[in-house]
Amino acid sequence: MKTILVAGAGGFIGGHLVNALKKNNHVRAVDIKPLNRWYQRSPEAENRVLDLRIRENCVTAVNGCDEVYNLAADMGGMGFIETHKAACMLSVLINTHLLMAAREIGVERYFFASSACVYNAEKQRDPDNPGLRESDAYPAMAEDGYGWEKLFSERMCRHFREDFGMVTRMARFHNVYGPFGTWTGGREKAPAAICRKVIEAKLGGTREITIWGDGLQTRSFMYIDDGVKGIVDIMNSAIEEPINLGSSEMVSINGLVDLVEAIAGIKLERKYDLNAPKGVRGRNSDNTLIRRYLNWEPSISLKQGLEKTYAWIFRQMTEGRK
């Protein structure tokens, strides 16, 4: 059995990844949050609370590990990253110190979770986005704060591979969602936020929903099961450059609301907050490279994933209600 470090294991994606990896490996799960605040916690894993911005803690976390999956970052949805740019940038300390520790200890493979926020903003002005190719990250004009940290950390992984021979793998996530994710509090992403708002309207009888922006902005959303499979397959592949990991099923925010309303069996009056954070105008994943390398791409439909996500959030919001 390999010993595998999952950094950011107390987060949404990290918790699901631990559950997948623990079946055949010894997993060391590390997060900065207290254990009672982890989204999921596996009793079969070696669970530790460490601040990985500190180099000494990275050495402790990596010691004895064969592989490292770095998903640790201070981040959230658009409402968070547009208002916490310095905090997002400081996540560069995590990747820097984990890479240094991994090199010193001699880990076999290192995975870095990057983001579609690295892409040039000029290529995301049209809602009818044809799909972002990996080369569209340059010339660089990343999302301020969070996107620049991810782009810089990608380069660091590349140079650790080129200069020191480390095996590094990088995936650019496109909006991962699903059960056990953040759905309230300000860090939630669009699918969870809209599910919550629709449920609130249904339970409260208000029959209205507030949408950030004009609802015409477009995105693609990848269900967590596809995300976990992609992470593991990319880690074990020969893909050296950063690669898209996302669904190519693009939808407008209005269309996303339509889908959740249909699941809930309700129709709401829409109010648009044009002053709210809304991000780029159009973003989608071009999956040409991942199909070429892996003969696979994320395929769980948005409707299927939303049905499961809505049901889970509904349970969280109604447990204990009379």
C-alpha positions as CSV (number, residue, x, y, z in Angstrom):
1,M,0.0,0.0,0.0
2,K,1.1,3.5,-0.8
3,T,1.0,6.3,1.8
4,I,-0.7,9.2,0.1
5,L,-1.0,12.8,1.5
6,V,-4.2,14.7,0.6
7,A,-3.7,18.3,1.5
8,G,-7.0,20.1,1.9
9,A,-8.7,16.9,3.0
10,G,-11.2,18.8,5.1
11,G,-12.6,20.5,2.1
12,F,-15.3,19.5,-0.4
13,I,-13.2,17.9,-3.1
14,G,-10.5,16.7,-0.7
15,G,-13.1,14.7,1.4
16,H,-14.4,12.9,-1.7
17,L,-10.8,12.2,-2.8
18,V,-9.8,10.7,0.5
19,N,-12.8,8.4,0.3
20,A,-11.8,7.2,-3.1
21,L,-8.1,6.7,-2.3
22,K,-8.5,5.0,1.1
23,K,-9.8,1.8,-0.5
24,N,-6.3,0.8,-1.7
25,N,-3.9,3.1,0.2
26,H,-3.0,4.5,3.5
27,V,-4.2,8.1,3.4
28,R,-2.8,10.9,5.5
29,A,-5.6,13.6,5.4
30,V,-4.5,17.1,6.4
31,D,-6.4,20.4,6.7
32,I,-6.1,23.6,8.6
33,K,-9.7,23.4,9.9
34,P,-10.5,21.8,13.2
35,L,-11.7,18.2,12.7
36,N,-15.3,19.0,13.6
37,R,-15.4,21.4,10.7
38,W,-14.2,19.0,8.0
39,Y,-16.8,18.5,5.3
40,Q,-16.2,14.8,5.5
41,R,-13.9,12.9,7.8
42,S,-12.9,9.3,7.2
43,P,-12.0,7.2,10.3
44,E,-9.9,5.0,8.1
45,A,-7.6,7.8,7.2
46,E,-4.8,9.4,9.3
47,N,-6.4,12.7,10.0
48,R,-4.2,15.7,11.0
49,V,-4.8,19.4,11.6
50,L,-1.9,21.4,10.2
51,D,-1.4,24.9,8.8
52,L,0.4,24.1,5.5
53,R,1.4,27.7,4.9
54,I,4.2,26.9,7.4
55,R,7.2,25.1,5.9
56,E,7.8,22.9,9.0
57,N,4.3,21.6,8.9
58,C,4.7,20.6,5.3
59,V,7.7,18.6,6.1
60,T,5.7,16.8,8.9
61,A,2.8,16.2,6.5
62,V,4.9,14.8,3.6
63,N,7.3,12.7,5.7
64,G,6.9,9.0,4.8
65,C,4.5,9.7,1.9
66,D,4.8,8.3,-1.6
67,E,2.4,10.7,-3.3
68,V,1.0,14.2,-2.6
69,Y,-2.3,15.6,-3.8
70,N,-2.3,19.3,-3.1
71,L,-5.9,20.6,-3.0
72,A,-5.3,23.0,-0.1
73,A,-6.2,26.7,-0.7
74,D,-8.1,29.5,0.8
75,M,-10.9,29.9,-1.7
76,G,-14.7,29.9,-2.4
77,G,-17.1,31.0,-5.0
78,M,-17.0,34.3,-6.9
79,G,-18.4,36.2,-3.9
80,F,-15.4,35.1,-1.9
81,I,-12.5,35.3,-4.3
82,E,-13.5,38.8,-5.5
83,T,-13.4,40.1,-1.9
84,H,-10.5,38.1,-0.5
85,K,-7.7,38.5,-3.0
86,A,-4.8,38.7,-0.6
87,A,-6.0,35.6,1.3
88,C,-6.2,33.7,-2.0
89,M,-2.7,34.8,-3.0
90,L,-1.3,33.6,0.3
91,S,-2.1,30.0,-0.7
92,V,1.0,30.2,-2.8
93,L,2.9,29.4,0.5
94,I,1.1,26.0,0.7
95,N,2.2,24.9,-2.8
96,T,5.7,26.3,-2.4
97,H,6.4,24.6,0.9
98,L,4.8,21.3,-0.1
99,L,6.9,21.2,-3.2
100,M,10.0,21.9,-1.2
101,A,9.2,19.2,1.3
102,A,8.2,16.7,-1.4
103,R,11.5,17.2,-3.2
104,E,13.5,16.8,0.0
105,I,11.7,13.6,1.0
106,G,11.6,12.2,-2.5
107,V,7.9,11.6,-3.2
108,E,7.1,9.7,-6.4
109,R,4.3,12.0,-7.7
110,Y,2.8,15.4,-6.9
111,F,-0.6,16.7,-8.0
112,F,-1.6,20.3,-7.9
113,A,-5.2,21.5,-8.1
114,S,-5.3,24.5,-10.4
115,S,-8.3,26.4,-11.7
116,A,-10.0,27.7,-14.8
117,C,-9.5,31.1,-13.2
118,V,-6.0,31.1,-14.7
119,Y,-7.4,31.8,-18.2
120,N,-7.0,35.1,-20.0
121,A,-10.0,37.3,-19.2
122,E,-10.0,38.7,-22.7
123,K,-11.0,35.2,-24.0
124,Q,-14.0,35.1,-21.6
125,R,-16.0,38.2,-22.6
126,D,-18.5,36.3,-24.8
127,P,-21.3,34.3,-23.2
128,D,-21.2,32.0,-26.2
129,N,-17.7,30.7,-25.2
130,P,-16.5,28.0,-27.6
131,G,-14.4,26.4,-24.8
132,L,-11.1,27.4,-23.3
133,R,-8.1,25.5,-24.6
134,E,-5.1,25.0,-22.3
135,S,-3.0,27.4,-24.4
136,D,-5.6,30.2,-23.6
137,A,-3.9,30.9,-20.3
138,Y,-1.3,32.9,-22.2
139,P,-0.6,35.8,-22.7
140,A,-1.5,35.9,-19.0
141,M,-4.4,37.9,-17.7
142,A,-5.7,35.6,-14.9
143,E,-8.5,36.3,-12.4
144,D,-7.1,38.8,-10.0
145,G,-5.8,37.2,-6.8
146,Y,-6.9,33.6,-6.9
147,G,-6.2,33.1,-10.6
148,W,-2.7,34.5,-10.5
149,E,-1.8,32.4,-7.5
150,K,-2.9,29.3,-9.4
151,L,-1.0,30.3,-12.5
152,F,2.2,31.0,-10.6
153,S,1.9,27.7,-8.7
154,E,1.5,25.9,-12.0
155,R,4.8,27.4,-13.2
156,M,6.4,26.4,-9.9
157,C,5.3,22.8,-10.4
158,R,6.6,22.9,-14.0
159,H,10.1,24.2,-12.9
160,F,10.4,21.6,-10.1
161,R,9.8,19.0,-12.8
162,E,12.3,20.6,-15.2
163,D,15.0,21.5,-12.6
164,F,14.7,18.7,-10.1
165,G,13.1,15.8,-12.0
166,M,10.0,15.7,-9.9
167,V,6.9,14.1,-11.4
168,T,4.3,16.8,-11.2
169,R,0.7,16.8,-12.5
170,M,-1.7,19.7,-12.8
171,A,-5.5,19.9,-13.5
172,R,-7.4,23.1,-14.1
173,F,-10.8,22.6,-12.3
174,H,-13.9,24.0,-13.9
175,N,-16.6,24.6,-11.1
176,V,-16.8,21.3,-9.2
177,Y,-20.1,20.7,-7.3
178,G,-22.0,18.0,-5.5
179,P,-23.1,16.7,-2.1
180,F,-21.0,17.5,1.0
181,G,-20.0,20.9,-0.6
182,T,-20.4,24.4,0.8
183,W,-24.0,25.6,0.3
184,T,-24.2,28.7,2.5
185,G,-22.0,31.2,4.3
186,G,-20.4,33.0,1.4
187,R,-18.0,30.5,-0.1
188,E,-20.5,28.4,-2.0
189,K,-20.5,28.3,-5.8
190,A,-23.4,28.8,-8.2
191,P,-25.0,25.4,-8.2
192,A,-25.2,25.1,-4.4
193,A,-26.2,28.7,-4.0
194,I,-29.0,28.4,-6.5
195,C,-30.2,25.1,-4.9
196,R,-30.3,26.8,-1.5
197,K,-32.1,29.9,-2.8
198,V,-34.8,27.8,-4.6
199,I,-35.3,25.7,-1.5
200,E,-35.5,28.8,0.7
201,A,-38.2,30.2,-1.7
202,K,-40.1,26.9,-1.7
203,L,-40.0,26.5,2.1
204,G,-40.7,30.1,2.8
205,G,-43.3,30.7,0.2
206,T,-41.7,33.8,-1.1
207,R,-41.8,32.6,-4.7
208,E,-38.8,34.8,-5.8
209,I,-35.1,34.4,-6.3
210,T,-32.2,36.9,-6.5
211,I,-29.7,36.2,-9.2
212,W,-26.2,37.7,-9.3
213,G,-25.7,39.6,-12.6
214,D,-28.2,39.5,-15.5
215,G,-28.3,35.7,-15.6
216,L,-26.8,35.5,-19.1
217,Q,-23.3,34.7,-18.0
218,T,-22.3,31.2,-18.9
219,R,-20.3,28.4,-17.2
220,S,-19.8,24.7,-17.1
221,F,-20.2,22.6,-13.9
222,M,-18.5,19.3,-13.2
223,Y,-20.1,16.8,-10.8
224,I,-17.8,15.6,-8.0
225,D,-17.6,11.9,-9.1
226,D,-16.2,13.0,-12.5
227,G,-13.8,15.3,-10.7
228,V,-12.4,12.6,-8.4
229,K,-11.9,10.1,-11.3
230,G,-10.2,12.8,-13.4
231,I,-7.8,13.8,-10.5
232,V,-6.7,10.2,-10.0
233,D,-6.4,9.4,-13.7
234,I,-4.4,12.6,-14.4
235,M,-2.1,11.9,-11.4
236,N,-1.3,8.4,-12.8
237,S,-0.9,9.6,-16.4
238,A,2.0,10.9,-18.4
239,I,0.4,14.4,-18.8
240,E,3.1,16.9,-17.9
241,E,1.3,20.2,-18.8
242,P,-1.7,21.7,-17.0
243,I,-4.9,20.2,-18.4
244,N,-8.6,21.1,-18.2
245,L,-10.7,19.0,-15.9
246,G,-14.3,20.1,-16.4
247,S,-17.5,19.4,-18.1
248,S,-18.0,20.8,-21.6
249,E,-21.8,21.2,-21.0
250,M,-22.1,25.0,-20.9
251,V,-25.2,26.6,-19.4
252,S,-26.2,30.2,-18.6
253,I,-27.0,31.1,-15.0
254,N,-30.6,31.5,-16.0
255,G,-30.5,28.0,-17.5
256,L,-29.0,26.7,-14.2
257,V,-32.0,28.3,-12.3
258,D,-34.4,26.7,-14.8
259,L,-32.9,23.2,-14.1
260,V,-33.1,23.7,-10.3
261,E,-36.7,25.0,-10.5
262,A,-37.7,21.9,-12.5
263,I,-36.2,19.7,-9.9
264,A,-38.0,21.6,-7.1
265,G,-41.3,21.7,-9.0
266,I,-41.6,25.4,-8.6
267,K,-41.4,28.6,-10.8
268,L,-40.0,31.7,-9.2
269,E,-40.0,35.4,-10.0
270,R,-36.4,36.5,-10.8
271,K,-34.7,39.6,-9.5
272,Y,-31.3,40.5,-10.9
273,D,-28.6,42.1,-8.7
274,L,-26.3,43.8,-11.3
275,N,-24.0,45.0,-8.6
276,A,-23.2,41.6,-7.2
277,P,-19.9,39.7,-8.0
278,K,-20.4,37.9,-11.3
279,G,-17.0,37.0,-12.7
280,V,-16.2,36.6,-16.4
281,R,-19.0,36.7,-19.0
282,G,-18.5,33.2,-20.5
283,R,-16.4,30.2,-19.6
284,N,-16.4,26.6,-20.8
285,S,-14.0,23.7,-20.9
286,D,-12.4,22.5,-24.2
287,N,-11.8,18.8,-23.5
288,T,-9.8,18.0,-26.6
289,L,-6.6,17.3,-24.7
290,I,-8.1,15.2,-21.9
291,R,-9.9,13.0,-24.5
292,R,-6.6,12.6,-26.4
293,Y,-4.6,11.6,-23.4
294,L,-7.1,9.6,-21.4
295,N,-9.8,8.7,-23.9
296,W,-12.3,10.1,-21.3
297,E,-13.9,13.3,-20.3
298,P,-16.4,14.3,-17.5
299,S,-19.8,13.0,-18.7
300,I,-22.3,13.1,-15.8
301,S,-25.0,15.5,-17.0
302,L,-25.7,18.7,-15.2
303,K,-29.3,17.5,-14.6
304,Q,-28.2,14.3,-13.0
305,G,-25.7,16.0,-10.8
306,L,-28.1,18.8,-9.7
307,E,-30.7,16.2,-8.8
308,K,-28.3,14.6,-6.3
309,T,-27.0,17.9,-5.1
310,Y,-30.4,19.5,-4.6
311,A,-31.6,16.4,-2.6
312,W,-28.6,16.6,-0.3
313,I,-28.9,20.3,0.3
314,F,-32.6,19.9,0.9
315,R,-31.9,17.4,3.6
316,Q,-29.4,19.7,5.3
317,M,-31.9,22.6,5.3
318,T,-34.9,20.5,6.5
319,E,-33.3,18.2,9.1
320,G,-34.9,19.0,12.5
321,R,-37.7,21.1,11.0
322,K,-41.2,20.3,12.4
